[in-house]
Amino acid sequence: MSGRDVARRAVLGGVLGAIASAAARPLPASARSDGPPPFGSARHQFTILRPARLVPPIQLTRLDGSAVSFASFRGKVVLVNFWATWCPACRIELPVLERLQESVGRKNLEIVAISLDRGGRAVVAPFLRQLNIRKLQIYLDPDSRVARNDTNEQSIAPFQLYGMPISYIVGPAGGIEGYMTGEADWSSDEAGQLLNYYLHAGAASG
């Protein structure tokens, strides 16, 4: 399947997913006065998911081929970003995530950037060198075990692709708190306030 085909399915999945996820009561962050601060771009807003569904202890594959369990991130806020080399907006967002990684001084924040490219490392590694991405933790999901589009009803992947790129925030207890479609400035003050909300919420509950 080509990148264009996957992109079309992701867009279609986004339309269907928007309808399906409405049943799960997604709310813009600004709609909850007692919830996280609003964060968005010119086209999209961070959307809260209630109830927060737990991420199972799935295995993630790093760029170097080693594996890590998602369960190892428990106790941290995890920013999970799904991207691909054929996605123009991802080319804009990845350097932003790289800057965030460089500036992160909080040990309880983990940034997980997962490539959906079918070609795996052979395609991803030269692309990262071209963008000078060096510090960001890169993972591979060529078989859609971690993320799925809504047209694949047989998949048990825990994350849904409502668009590309898409970023999820997973709380310290392992629950998927919400998502943001499209490229976003995760190094901005507004993004920092959103991440801090979940960091502090996790500290308070712990």
C-alpha positions as CSV (number, residue, x, y, z in Angstrom):
1,M,0.0,0.0,0.0
2,S,1.4,3.4,-1.0
3,G,1.8,6.4,1.3
4,R,-0.9,8.2,-0.6
5,D,-3.3,5.2,-0.1
6,V,-2.6,5.3,3.7
7,A,-3.1,9.0,3.7
8,R,-6.5,8.7,2.0
9,R,-7.5,6.0,4.4
10,A,-6.4,8.2,7.4
11,V,-8.5,11.1,6.1
12,L,-11.5,8.8,5.6
13,G,-10.8,7.2,9.0
14,G,-10.7,10.7,10.4
15,V,-14.2,11.5,9.1
16,L,-15.6,8.2,10.4
17,G,-13.6,8.4,13.6
18,A,-15.0,11.9,14.3
19,I,-18.4,10.4,14.2
20,A,-17.6,7.3,16.2
21,S,-15.5,9.1,18.8
22,A,-18.4,11.5,19.5
23,A,-20.0,8.6,21.3
24,A,-16.9,8.5,23.6
25,R,-17.7,12.1,24.5
26,P,-14.6,14.0,23.1
27,L,-14.6,17.6,24.2
28,P,-12.4,20.5,23.2
29,A,-10.2,21.5,26.1
30,S,-11.8,24.9,26.3
31,A,-15.2,23.3,26.9
32,R,-14.3,22.1,30.4
33,S,-13.7,24.9,33.0
34,D,-12.3,22.3,35.4
35,G,-10.1,20.6,32.8
36,P,-6.9,21.3,31.0
37,P,-6.1,24.7,29.4
38,P,-7.0,25.1,25.7
39,F,-4.4,24.3,23.1
40,G,-4.7,24.4,19.4
41,S,-3.6,25.6,16.0
42,A,-5.4,27.6,13.3
43,R,-7.3,24.5,12.2
44,H,-7.4,22.1,15.2
45,Q,-7.9,22.0,18.9
46,F,-6.7,19.5,21.5
47,T,-9.7,17.2,22.2
48,I,-10.2,15.5,25.5
49,L,-11.3,11.8,25.6
50,R,-13.6,10.6,28.3
51,P,-13.3,8.1,29.7
52,A,-9.5,7.9,29.3
53,R,-8.8,4.4,27.9
54,L,-5.8,2.6,29.2
55,V,-2.9,1.8,26.8
56,P,-2.1,-2.0,27.1
57,P,1.5,-3.0,27.6
58,I,2.3,-3.0,23.9
59,Q,5.8,-3.4,22.6
60,L,7.3,-0.4,20.8
61,T,10.2,-0.9,18.4
62,R,13.0,1.7,18.4
63,L,14.8,2.9,15.3
64,D,17.8,0.8,16.3
65,G,15.6,-2.4,16.4
66,S,15.4,-2.7,20.2
67,A,12.1,-3.0,22.0
68,V,10.5,-1.2,25.0
69,S,7.1,-1.8,26.6
70,F,4.7,1.1,26.8
71,A,4.2,0.0,30.4
72,S,7.7,1.3,31.2
73,F,6.4,4.9,30.8
74,R,3.9,4.5,33.7
75,G,4.3,7.4,36.1
76,K,5.1,9.8,33.2
77,V,3.1,12.0,30.9
78,V,3.7,10.7,27.4
79,L,3.4,12.7,24.2
80,V,2.8,10.1,21.5
81,N,3.2,11.5,18.0
82,F,2.4,9.6,14.8
83,W,4.1,10.7,11.6
84,A,5.4,9.5,8.3
85,T,8.0,10.6,5.7
86,W,5.3,11.2,3.1
87,C,3.3,13.6,5.3
88,P,4.2,17.3,4.5
89,A,2.9,18.5,7.9
90,C,5.1,16.0,9.7
91,R,8.1,17.6,8.1
92,I,7.1,20.8,9.9
93,E,6.2,19.2,13.2
94,L,9.2,16.9,13.8
95,P,11.7,19.7,14.2
96,V,9.3,21.3,16.7
97,L,9.3,18.0,18.7
98,E,13.1,17.9,18.4
99,R,13.3,21.4,20.0
100,L,10.9,20.3,22.8
101,Q,13.1,17.2,23.4
102,E,16.1,19.5,23.7
103,S,14.4,21.8,26.1
104,V,12.7,19.2,28.3
105,G,14.1,19.3,31.8
106,R,11.2,17.4,33.4
107,K,12.0,13.8,34.0
108,N,8.3,12.9,34.1
109,L,7.7,13.8,30.4
110,E,8.4,11.3,27.6
111,I,8.2,12.1,23.9
112,V,7.5,9.1,21.7
113,A,7.6,9.8,17.9
114,I,6.3,6.8,16.0
115,S,6.8,6.5,12.2
116,L,4.1,4.7,10.3
117,D,6.2,4.2,7.2
118,R,5.9,0.7,5.6
119,G,9.6,0.8,4.7
120,G,10.7,1.1,8.3
121,R,14.3,2.1,9.1
122,A,15.5,2.1,5.5
123,V,13.1,4.9,4.7
124,V,13.1,6.7,8.1
125,A,16.8,7.0,8.9
126,P,17.8,9.1,5.9
127,F,14.7,11.3,6.3
128,L,15.7,12.0,9.9
129,R,19.2,12.9,8.8
130,Q,17.8,15.3,6.2
131,L,15.8,17.1,8.9
132,N,18.8,16.9,11.4
133,I,16.7,15.0,14.0
134,R,19.2,13.7,16.5
135,K,17.7,13.8,20.0
136,L,14.1,12.8,19.5
137,Q,13.3,9.2,20.4
138,I,12.0,7.6,17.2
139,Y,10.0,4.4,17.0
140,L,8.6,2.3,14.1
141,D,5.2,0.9,13.5
142,P,5.2,-0.3,9.8
143,D,2.6,-3.1,10.6
144,S,0.0,-0.8,12.3
145,R,0.3,-2.6,15.6
146,V,0.2,0.6,17.6
147,A,-1.9,2.9,15.5
148,R,-4.8,2.1,13.1
149,N,-7.2,3.9,10.9
150,D,-10.9,3.4,11.5
151,T,-11.4,1.5,8.2
152,N,-9.4,-1.4,9.8
153,E,-12.0,-2.9,12.1
154,Q,-9.9,-6.0,12.8
155,S,-7.0,-4.1,14.4
156,I,-6.6,-4.0,18.1
157,A,-4.1,-1.1,18.0
158,P,-4.8,1.3,20.9
159,F,-4.4,4.5,19.0
160,Q,-6.7,5.7,16.2
161,L,-5.5,7.8,13.2
162,Y,-8.0,10.7,12.8
163,G,-5.5,12.5,10.6
164,M,-1.8,12.9,10.0
165,P,0.1,13.9,11.9
166,I,-1.7,13.2,15.2
167,S,-0.4,13.5,18.8
168,Y,-1.9,11.9,21.9
169,I,-1.3,12.7,25.5
170,V,-1.2,9.7,27.8
171,G,-1.4,10.4,31.5
172,P,0.8,9.0,34.3
173,A,-1.7,6.3,35.0
174,G,-1.5,5.1,31.4
175,G,-4.8,6.5,30.2
176,I,-5.2,8.2,26.8
177,E,-6.3,11.7,27.9
178,G,-6.8,13.4,24.5
179,Y,-5.4,14.1,21.0
180,M,-4.5,16.8,18.6
181,T,-4.6,16.3,14.8
182,G,-2.4,18.3,12.4
183,E,0.9,19.9,13.1
184,A,1.1,21.8,16.3
185,D,3.7,24.0,18.1
186,W,4.5,21.7,21.0
187,S,7.3,24.0,22.1
188,S,4.9,26.9,22.7
189,D,3.9,28.3,26.1
190,E,0.3,27.1,25.5
191,A,1.5,23.5,24.8
192,G,3.7,23.8,27.9
193,Q,0.7,24.7,30.0
194,L,-1.3,21.8,28.7
195,L,1.6,19.3,29.4
196,N,2.1,20.8,32.8
197,Y,-1.6,20.3,33.6
198,Y,-1.2,16.6,33.2
199,L,2.2,16.5,34.9
200,H,0.7,18.3,38.0
201,A,-2.5,16.2,37.8
202,G,-0.4,13.0,37.9
203,A,1.7,14.3,40.8
204,A,-1.5,15.2,42.8
205,S,-3.0,11.8,42.2
206,G,0.2,10.0,43.1
